[in-house]
Amino acid sequence: MSKSPFLIILLLIILIIGCTGSNKTKNLITGTLYISGNEPFAHLALFDDNNNYYKIECSDSLEKELWQLQGNVVNLTCTIKEKTESKTIIFVTDFKLNN
């Protein structure tokens, strides 16, 4: 009898965690990569064809690859982390060079 409240609570926790796991939509954004800001606060950014500005956040290894591609047009697979009127911060998980 004492195990049933524990099991119910455990099942509820598993259900809550399972439902909140991956609710972020993946987006594909195409634009030109560039470096924005001044050292030591420079960061990767992207401008698309509609002059939308995206500040890029990503893993260190991906950042090193993208840093070398500044000035190139790329397709970014990302999720939107934060969006305001003046900027959009995206978290990039993958990219393809757009030839």
PyMOL commands that place a pseudoatom at each C-alpha (Angstrom):
pseudoatom trace, name=CA, resn=MET, resi=1, chain=A, elem=C, hetatm=0, pos=[0.000, 0.000, 0.000]
pseudoatom trace, name=CA, resn=SER, resi=2, chain=A, elem=C, hetatm=0, pos=[2.813, 2.452, 0.769]
pseudoatom trace, name=CA, resn=LYS, resi=3, chain=A, elem=C, hetatm=0, pos=[4.332, 1.960, -2.697]
pseudoatom trace, name=CA, resn=SER, resi=4, chain=A, elem=C, hetatm=0, pos=[1.330, 3.245, -4.676]
pseudoatom trace, name=CA, resn=PRO, resi=5, chain=A, elem=C, hetatm=0, pos=[1.718, 7.003, -3.809]
pseudoatom trace, name=CA, resn=PHE, resi=6, chain=A, elem=C, hetatm=0, pos=[5.404, 6.739, -4.674]
pseudoatom trace, name=CA, resn=LEU, resi=7, chain=A, elem=C, hetatm=0, pos=[4.608, 5.098, -8.028]
pseudoatom trace, name=CA, resn=ILE, resi=8, chain=A, elem=C, hetatm=0, pos=[1.980, 7.698, -8.869]
pseudoatom trace, name=CA, resn=ILE, resi=9, chain=A, elem=C, hetatm=0, pos=[4.404, 10.547, -8.118]
pseudoatom trace, name=CA, resn=LEU, resi=10, chain=A, elem=C, hetatm=0, pos=[7.147, 8.845, -10.126]
pseudoatom trace, name=CA, resn=LEU, resi=11, chain=A, elem=C, hetatm=0, pos=[4.821, 8.374, -13.115]
pseudoatom trace, name=CA, resn=LEU, resi=12, chain=A, elem=C, hetatm=0, pos=[3.733, 12.022, -12.949]
pseudoatom trace, name=CA, resn=ILE, resi=13, chain=A, elem=C, hetatm=0, pos=[7.349, 13.192, -12.927]
pseudoatom trace, name=CA, resn=ILE, resi=14, chain=A, elem=C, hetatm=0, pos=[8.185, 10.994, -15.924]
pseudoatom trace, name=CA, resn=LEU, resi=15, chain=A, elem=C, hetatm=0, pos=[5.115, 12.271, -17.770]
pseudoatom trace, name=CA, resn=ILE, resi=16, chain=A, elem=C, hetatm=0, pos=[5.994, 15.918, -17.106]
pseudoatom trace, name=CA, resn=ILE, resi=17, chain=A, elem=C, hetatm=0, pos=[9.611, 15.466, -18.198]
pseudoatom trace, name=CA, resn=GLY, resi=18, chain=A, elem=C, hetatm=0, pos=[8.555, 13.576, -21.328]
pseudoatom trace, name=CA, resn=CYS, resi=19, chain=A, elem=C, hetatm=0, pos=[6.109, 16.275, -22.398]
pseudoatom trace, name=CA, resn=THR, resi=20, chain=A, elem=C, hetatm=0, pos=[8.515, 19.192, -21.958]
pseudoatom trace, name=CA, resn=GLY, resi=21, chain=A, elem=C, hetatm=0, pos=[11.526, 17.618, -23.671]
pseudoatom trace, name=CA, resn=SER, resi=22, chain=A, elem=C, hetatm=0, pos=[11.819, 19.026, -27.202]
pseudoatom trace, name=CA, resn=ASN, resi=23, chain=A, elem=C, hetatm=0, pos=[9.197, 21.660, -27.851]
pseudoatom trace, name=CA, resn=LYS, resi=24, chain=A, elem=C, hetatm=0, pos=[11.497, 23.964, -29.859]
pseudoatom trace, name=CA, resn=THR, resi=25, chain=A, elem=C, hetatm=0, pos=[10.883, 24.075, -33.577]
pseudoatom trace, name=CA, resn=LYS, resi=26, chain=A, elem=C, hetatm=0, pos=[13.873, 23.679, -35.864]
pseudoatom trace, name=CA, resn=ASN, resi=27, chain=A, elem=C, hetatm=0, pos=[14.234, 26.467, -38.423]
pseudoatom trace, name=CA, resn=LEU, resi=28, chain=A, elem=C, hetatm=0, pos=[16.242, 26.776, -41.623]
pseudoatom trace, name=CA, resn=ILE, resi=29, chain=A, elem=C, hetatm=0, pos=[17.636, 30.274, -42.168]
pseudoatom trace, name=CA, resn=THR, resi=30, chain=A, elem=C, hetatm=0, pos=[19.716, 31.313, -45.183]
pseudoatom trace, name=CA, resn=GLY, resi=31, chain=A, elem=C, hetatm=0, pos=[21.931, 34.366, -45.108]
pseudoatom trace, name=CA, resn=THR, resi=32, chain=A, elem=C, hetatm=0, pos=[25.436, 35.818, -45.094]
pseudoatom trace, name=CA, resn=LEU, resi=33, chain=A, elem=C, hetatm=0, pos=[27.722, 35.112, -42.137]
pseudoatom trace, name=CA, resn=TYR, resi=34, chain=A, elem=C, hetatm=0, pos=[29.734, 37.920, -40.629]
pseudoatom trace, name=CA, resn=ILE, resi=35, chain=A, elem=C, hetatm=0, pos=[31.483, 38.908, -37.405]
pseudoatom trace, name=CA, resn=SER, resi=36, chain=A, elem=C, hetatm=0, pos=[29.753, 41.599, -35.359]
pseudoatom trace, name=CA, resn=GLY, resi=37, chain=A, elem=C, hetatm=0, pos=[31.109, 43.692, -32.508]
pseudoatom trace, name=CA, resn=ASN, resi=38, chain=A, elem=C, hetatm=0, pos=[34.648, 44.495, -31.403]
pseudoatom trace, name=CA, resn=GLU, resi=39, chain=A, elem=C, hetatm=0, pos=[37.212, 42.254, -29.751]
pseudoatom trace, name=CA, resn=PRO, resi=40, chain=A, elem=C, hetatm=0, pos=[37.030, 40.819, -27.165]
pseudoatom trace, name=CA, resn=PHE, resi=41, chain=A, elem=C, hetatm=0, pos=[33.235, 40.852, -27.575]
pseudoatom trace, name=CA, resn=ALA, resi=42, chain=A, elem=C, hetatm=0, pos=[33.014, 39.886, -31.257]
pseudoatom trace, name=CA, resn=HIS, resi=43, chain=A, elem=C, hetatm=0, pos=[30.386, 37.277, -32.150]
pseudoatom trace, name=CA, resn=LEU, resi=44, chain=A, elem=C, hetatm=0, pos=[28.983, 35.480, -35.164]
pseudoatom trace, name=CA, resn=ALA, resi=45, chain=A, elem=C, hetatm=0, pos=[25.934, 36.944, -36.833]
pseudoatom trace, name=CA, resn=LEU, resi=46, chain=A, elem=C, hetatm=0, pos=[23.870, 36.450, -39.970]
pseudoatom trace, name=CA, resn=PHE, resi=47, chain=A, elem=C, hetatm=0, pos=[21.921, 38.771, -42.258]
pseudoatom trace, name=CA, resn=ASP, resi=48, chain=A, elem=C, hetatm=0, pos=[19.230, 37.221, -44.431]
pseudoatom trace, name=CA, resn=ASP, resi=49, chain=A, elem=C, hetatm=0, pos=[17.848, 38.591, -47.730]
pseudoatom trace, name=CA, resn=ASN, resi=50, chain=A, elem=C, hetatm=0, pos=[15.219, 40.606, -45.826]
pseudoatom trace, name=CA, resn=ASN, resi=51, chain=A, elem=C, hetatm=0, pos=[17.926, 42.369, -43.751]
pseudoatom trace, name=CA, resn=ASN, resi=52, chain=A, elem=C, hetatm=0, pos=[16.949, 40.473, -40.602]
pseudoatom trace, name=CA, resn=TYR, resi=53, chain=A, elem=C, hetatm=0, pos=[19.795, 40.297, -38.078]
pseudoatom trace, name=CA, resn=TYR, resi=54, chain=A, elem=C, hetatm=0, pos=[20.463, 37.067, -36.192]
pseudoatom trace, name=CA, resn=LYS, resi=55, chain=A, elem=C, hetatm=0, pos=[23.005, 36.730, -33.400]
pseudoatom trace, name=CA, resn=ILE, resi=56, chain=A, elem=C, hetatm=0, pos=[24.425, 33.199, -33.541]
pseudoatom trace, name=CA, resn=GLU, resi=57, chain=A, elem=C, hetatm=0, pos=[25.088, 30.949, -30.559]
pseudoatom trace, name=CA, resn=CYS, resi=58, chain=A, elem=C, hetatm=0, pos=[26.414, 27.414, -31.040]
pseudoatom trace, name=CA, resn=SER, resi=59, chain=A, elem=C, hetatm=0, pos=[28.889, 24.833, -29.760]
pseudoatom trace, name=CA, resn=ASP, resi=60, chain=A, elem=C, hetatm=0, pos=[32.580, 25.760, -29.689]
pseudoatom trace, name=CA, resn=SER, resi=61, chain=A, elem=C, hetatm=0, pos=[33.472, 23.326, -32.479]
pseudoatom trace, name=CA, resn=LEU, resi=62, chain=A, elem=C, hetatm=0, pos=[30.709, 24.638, -34.750]
pseudoatom trace, name=CA, resn=GLU, resi=63, chain=A, elem=C, hetatm=0, pos=[31.685, 28.222, -33.958]
pseudoatom trace, name=CA, resn=LYS, resi=64, chain=A, elem=C, hetatm=0, pos=[35.255, 27.562, -35.155]
pseudoatom trace, name=CA, resn=GLU, resi=65, chain=A, elem=C, hetatm=0, pos=[33.928, 26.219, -38.467]
pseudoatom trace, name=CA, resn=LEU, resi=66, chain=A, elem=C, hetatm=0, pos=[31.478, 29.082, -38.978]
pseudoatom trace, name=CA, resn=TRP, resi=67, chain=A, elem=C, hetatm=0, pos=[34.080, 31.702, -38.014]
pseudoatom trace, name=CA, resn=GLN, resi=68, chain=A, elem=C, hetatm=0, pos=[36.162, 30.598, -41.023]
pseudoatom trace, name=CA, resn=LEU, resi=69, chain=A, elem=C, hetatm=0, pos=[33.171, 31.030, -43.355]
pseudoatom trace, name=CA, resn=GLN, resi=70, chain=A, elem=C, hetatm=0, pos=[32.490, 34.719, -42.721]
pseudoatom trace, name=CA, resn=GLY, resi=71, chain=A, elem=C, hetatm=0, pos=[31.294, 36.445, -45.872]
pseudoatom trace, name=CA, resn=ASN, resi=72, chain=A, elem=C, hetatm=0, pos=[29.777, 33.227, -47.265]
pseudoatom trace, name=CA, resn=VAL, resi=73, chain=A, elem=C, hetatm=0, pos=[26.097, 32.440, -47.720]
pseudoatom trace, name=CA, resn=VAL, resi=74, chain=A, elem=C, hetatm=0, pos=[25.038, 29.515, -45.511]
pseudoatom trace, name=CA, resn=ASN, resi=75, chain=A, elem=C, hetatm=0, pos=[21.916, 27.563, -44.613]
pseudoatom trace, name=CA, resn=LEU, resi=76, chain=A, elem=C, hetatm=0, pos=[21.647, 27.288, -40.823]
pseudoatom trace, name=CA, resn=THR, resi=77, chain=A, elem=C, hetatm=0, pos=[19.585, 24.713, -38.946]
pseudoatom trace, name=CA, resn=CYS, resi=78, chain=A, elem=C, hetatm=0, pos=[18.665, 26.387, -35.671]
pseudoatom trace, name=CA, resn=THR, resi=79, chain=A, elem=C, hetatm=0, pos=[16.166, 27.085, -32.942]
pseudoatom trace, name=CA, resn=ILE, resi=80, chain=A, elem=C, hetatm=0, pos=[15.110, 30.582, -31.937]
pseudoatom trace, name=CA, resn=LYS, resi=81, chain=A, elem=C, hetatm=0, pos=[16.400, 31.261, -28.451]
pseudoatom trace, name=CA, resn=GLU, resi=82, chain=A, elem=C, hetatm=0, pos=[15.199, 34.841, -27.990]
pseudoatom trace, name=CA, resn=LYS, resi=83, chain=A, elem=C, hetatm=0, pos=[13.355, 37.287, -30.222]
pseudoatom trace, name=CA, resn=THR, resi=84, chain=A, elem=C, hetatm=0, pos=[12.874, 41.014, -29.706]
pseudoatom trace, name=CA, resn=GLU, resi=85, chain=A, elem=C, hetatm=0, pos=[12.072, 43.885, -32.079]
pseudoatom trace, name=CA, resn=SER, resi=86, chain=A, elem=C, hetatm=0, pos=[15.748, 44.689, -32.632]
pseudoatom trace, name=CA, resn=LYS, resi=87, chain=A, elem=C, hetatm=0, pos=[17.403, 41.261, -32.656]
pseudoatom trace, name=CA, resn=THR, resi=88, chain=A, elem=C, hetatm=0, pos=[16.906, 37.527, -32.786]
pseudoatom trace, name=CA, resn=ILE, resi=89, chain=A, elem=C, hetatm=0, pos=[19.265, 35.127, -31.023]
pseudoatom trace, name=CA, resn=ILE, resi=90, chain=A, elem=C, hetatm=0, pos=[19.464, 31.685, -32.601]
pseudoatom trace, name=CA, resn=PHE, resi=91, chain=A, elem=C, hetatm=0, pos=[21.125, 28.473, -31.464]
pseudoatom trace, name=CA, resn=VAL, resi=92, chain=A, elem=C, hetatm=0, pos=[22.679, 26.767, -34.483]
pseudoatom trace, name=CA, resn=THR, resi=93, chain=A, elem=C, hetatm=0, pos=[22.957, 22.969, -34.578]
pseudoatom trace, name=CA, resn=ASP, resi=94, chain=A, elem=C, hetatm=0, pos=[24.047, 22.450, -38.196]
pseudoatom trace, name=CA, resn=PHE, resi=95, chain=A, elem=C, hetatm=0, pos=[24.909, 24.327, -41.392]
pseudoatom trace, name=CA, resn=LYS, resi=96, chain=A, elem=C, hetatm=0, pos=[25.476, 23.879, -45.097]
pseudoatom trace, name=CA, resn=LEU, resi=97, chain=A, elem=C, hetatm=0, pos=[27.513, 26.134, -47.336]
pseudoatom trace, name=CA, resn=ASN, resi=98, chain=A, elem=C, hetatm=0, pos=[25.209, 27.623, -49.982]
pseudoatom trace, name=CA, resn=ASN, resi=99, chain=A, elem=C, hetatm=0, pos=[27.096, 27.615, -53.281]
for i in range(1, 99): cmd.bond("trace and resi %d" % i, "trace and resi %d" % (i + 1))
show_as sticks, trace
zoom trace
